[in-house]
Amino acid sequence: MTKFRPCIDLHEGKVKQIVGGSLRDEGPGPEENFVSERPSSWFAEKFREDQLSGGHVIMLGPGNVEAARLALAAWPGGLQVGGGITAENAAEWIEAGASQVIVTSWLFDGEGRFLEDRAEGLAESVGREKVVLDLSCRRVGEGWRVAMNRWQTLTELAVDGATLDRLAEWGGEFLIHAADVEGKCGGVDEELVALLGEWGGGPVTYAGGGGGMEDVRLVDRVSAGRVDVTVGSALDLFGGTRVAYAELVEWNRQGR
């Protein structure tokens, strides 16, 4: 059964929900759906109390290390962490309390070419099972390609079954953000969810576009329960109005 996995997205040291496609290195700041005055640790403690395991903390750009460490300290071993992860610092984040480290951009060179030696080195540094490969992507034609640098740059890597098979050698889990619908609450990318469900080779979490419980049920149905899901901007916990956090907690409890 599909499980709801919580998220803590950090931008400039604050817990935020933003429109993924609006992130830029230059120009105006991203489009923000929600900015919390509560610290990251408050959310981590709540997820811990409600036994929502397998969630993630994502550092979107600089200035988020302290907030990430606060969240991990509030629930040691209960949250994954991503954003700026390399083979050199991965072990430090595990020691700081992360259950796993999430990596995307560091696995590619400036031209978007996948660097197999880096993936291998990361897996060796902390163990394959401690690595979550984030294949956040954008739709290109009839398929999808991984996007790096906070979803700004397309890489050479397609998101398909062959890629998942290949990369599973260096990671114990996949996280897939559908950047084109991220933060818009307009519905999940059903075709992408179906592709991920067809793979079925290991744990996969989908993020992007979730607008309510109907989307959680859709992911469960389309993926045959093989793909977990996150819900962000639509959630009342993050200022949304389309889905109650309590509903998602109950959904997970029913699936145990």
C-alpha positions in Angstrom: 0.0 0.0 0.0 1.1 3.5 -0.8 2.4 5.3 2.3 2.3 9.1 3.0 5.8 10.3 3.7 6.3 13.8 5.2 8.7 16.4 4.0 10.5 19.5 5.5 11.6 21.8 2.7 14.1 24.4 3.8 14.8 27.7 2.0 17.0 30.4 3.5 16.8 28.6 6.9 13.0 28.5 7.1 10.4 25.8 6.5 8.7 26.6 3.2 6.5 25.3 0.5 7.5 26.7 -2.9 6.6 26.2 -6.6 9.5 24.0 -7.7 9.8 25.4 -11.2 10.3 28.9 -9.8 13.7 28.3 -8.2 16.4 30.4 -9.8 20.0 31.3 -9.0 19.5 34.8 -10.3 16.5 37.1 -10.6 13.4 37.3 -8.4 13.1 34.8 -5.6 10.9 31.6 -5.8 7.1 31.7 -5.6 6.3 30.8 -2.1 3.1 29.1 -1.1 3.9 29.0 2.6 6.6 30.2 5.1 6.5 28.9 8.6 7.5 30.8 11.7 8.0 27.5 13.5 11.4 25.9 13.5 12.2 22.8 11.5 12.5 20.8 14.8 8.8 21.4 15.5 7.8 19.6 12.3 10.3 16.8 12.9 8.9 16.2 16.5 5.4 16.1 15.2 6.3 13.5 12.5 8.0 11.5 15.2 5.0 11.6 17.5 2.8 10.4 14.7 5.3 7.7 13.6 5.5 9.0 10.0 8.8 7.4 9.1 10.7 7.7 5.8 10.2 11.4 5.4 12.8 13.8 4.1 14.5 17.2 4.8 15.5 19.0 1.7 17.9 22.0 1.8 17.1 24.2 -1.2 20.2 26.3 -1.6 22.5 27.8 1.1 21.7 28.9 4.6 19.9 25.7 5.6 22.5 23.6 7.4 21.5 24.6 10.9 17.8 24.1 10.3 18.5 20.7 8.8 20.6 19.7 11.8 17.8 20.8 14.2 15.3 18.6 12.4 17.5 15.6 12.5 18.4 16.1 16.1 14.6 16.2 16.9 14.2 12.7 15.4 17.5 10.8 15.0 17.2 8.1 12.5 13.7 9.2 11.4 14.4 11.5 8.5 16.4 11.5 5.3 18.4 14.6 4.3 19.2 16.1 0.9 20.8 19.2 -0.6 24.5 19.6 -1.1 25.3 16.0 -0.3 28.6 14.5 -1.5 30.7 11.5 -0.7 32.8 13.8 1.5 30.0 15.0 3.8 27.5 12.1 3.6 28.9 10.3 6.7 28.7 13.5 8.7 25.0 13.8 8.0 24.4 10.2 9.0 26.2 10.9 12.2 24.0 14.0 12.7 21.0 11.7 12.7 19.9 11.2 9.1 18.5 7.8 8.3 19.8 8.2 4.7 21.3 10.9 2.5 19.6 12.1 -0.7 21.7 13.1 -3.7 21.1 14.5 -7.1 23.2 17.3 -8.6 26.5 16.1 -7.3 26.1 13.0 -9.4 26.4 15.0 -12.6 29.0 17.3 -14.2 28.3 20.8 -15.3 27.0 19.5 -18.6 24.5 17.2 -17.0 26.5 14.0 -17.7 26.1 11.3 -15.0 29.3 10.5 -13.1 29.2 6.8 -12.3 32.4 7.0 -10.2 30.7 9.5 -7.8 27.7 7.3 -7.3 30.0 4.4 -6.6 32.1 6.4 -4.2 29.0 7.7 -2.3 27.6 4.2 -1.9 31.0 3.0 -0.6 31.3 5.9 1.9 28.0 5.2 3.8 26.6 2.0 2.3 24.2 1.6 -0.6 21.2 1.2 1.7 21.9 4.7 3.2 21.8 6.4 -0.2 18.5 7.8 -1.7 18.9 8.8 -5.4 16.8 11.8 -6.1 15.8 11.7 -9.8 13.8 14.9 -9.7 12.7 15.5 -13.3 10.9 17.5 -15.9 8.8 16.3 -18.8 10.6 16.3 -22.1 8.5 15.2 -25.1 7.0 11.8 -24.3 9.2 11.2 -21.3 11.1 12.7 -18.5 14.7 13.8 -17.8 16.5 14.3 -14.5 16.9 18.0 -13.6 19.7 19.2 -11.3 20.7 22.4 -9.6 17.3 22.9 -7.9 15.5 21.7 -11.0 17.0 24.4 -13.3 19.3 22.3 -15.5 18.3 19.2 -17.5 20.7 16.3 -17.5 21.3 13.5 -20.0 19.6 11.0 -17.8 16.1 9.8 -18.7 13.7 8.6 -16.0 12.7 5.1 -17.1 12.9 1.5 -16.0 16.4 1.1 -17.5 17.8 4.0 -15.6 16.2 2.8 -12.3 17.7 -0.7 -12.9 21.1 0.8 -13.5 21.2 3.2 -10.6 19.8 0.8 -8.1 23.3 -0.6 -7.8 24.3 2.5 -5.9 21.2 3.4 -4.0 18.7 1.7 -1.8 15.8 4.0 -2.6 14.6 6.6 -5.1 12.9 10.0 -4.6 11.2 11.4 -7.7 10.1 15.1 -7.7 8.0 16.0 -10.7 9.3 19.6 -10.9 6.8 20.7 -13.5 3.9 20.2 -11.0 5.7 20.7 -7.7 3.9 23.1 -5.4 1.0 23.7 -7.7 -1.5 21.4 -6.0 -3.0 20.7 -9.5 -2.7 16.9 -9.4 0.1 14.4 -9.7 1.8 13.3 -12.9 -0.2 10.1 -13.3 1.9 8.8 -16.2 5.1 9.2 -14.2 3.5 7.5 -11.2 2.5 4.6 -13.4 6.0 4.2 -14.8 7.4 4.2 -11.3 4.9 1.6 -10.2 5.6 -0.7 -13.2 9.3 -0.8 -12.1 8.7 -2.2 -8.7 12.4 -2.9 -8.1 12.6 -1.2 -4.7 11.3 1.7 -2.5 10.2 4.8 -4.5 8.7 8.0 -3.3 6.9 10.4 -5.6 6.5 14.1 -4.9 4.7 16.8 -6.8 1.2 18.2 -7.4 -0.6 16.3 -4.6 -3.8 18.3 -4.0 -5.8 16.1 -1.7 -6.6 12.6 -0.5 -7.9 11.8 -4.0 -4.3 12.1 -5.3 -3.0 9.8 -2.5 -5.5 7.2 -3.5 -4.6 7.8 -7.2 -1.0 7.1 -6.5 -1.9 4.0 -4.6 -4.2 2.7 -7.4 -2.0 3.6 -10.4 1.2 2.3 -8.8 -0.5 -0.8 -7.4 0.7 0.4 -3.9 4.4 0.3 -4.9 5.0 4.0 -4.8 4.9 6.2 -1.7 3.9 9.8 -1.9 4.5 13.2 -0.3 2.0 16.0 0.1 3.2 19.6 0.7 1.5 22.8 -0.3 -2.0 21.3 -0.1 -1.5 20.2 3.5 -3.1 22.2 6.3 0.1 21.7 8.2 1.7 24.0 5.6 -1.1 26.5 5.2 -3.0 24.5 2.7 -6.8 23.8 2.6 -7.2 20.7 0.5 -6.0 17.9 2.8 -5.9 17.5 6.6 -2.7 16.2 8.1 -4.8 14.1 10.4 -6.3 12.3 7.4 -2.8 11.3 6.1 -1.8 10.1 9.6 -4.9 7.9 9.7 -4.2 6.7 6.1 -0.8 5.4 7.2 -2.3 3.7 10.3 -4.9 1.9 8.2 -2.2 0.5 6.0 0.0 -1.0 8.7 
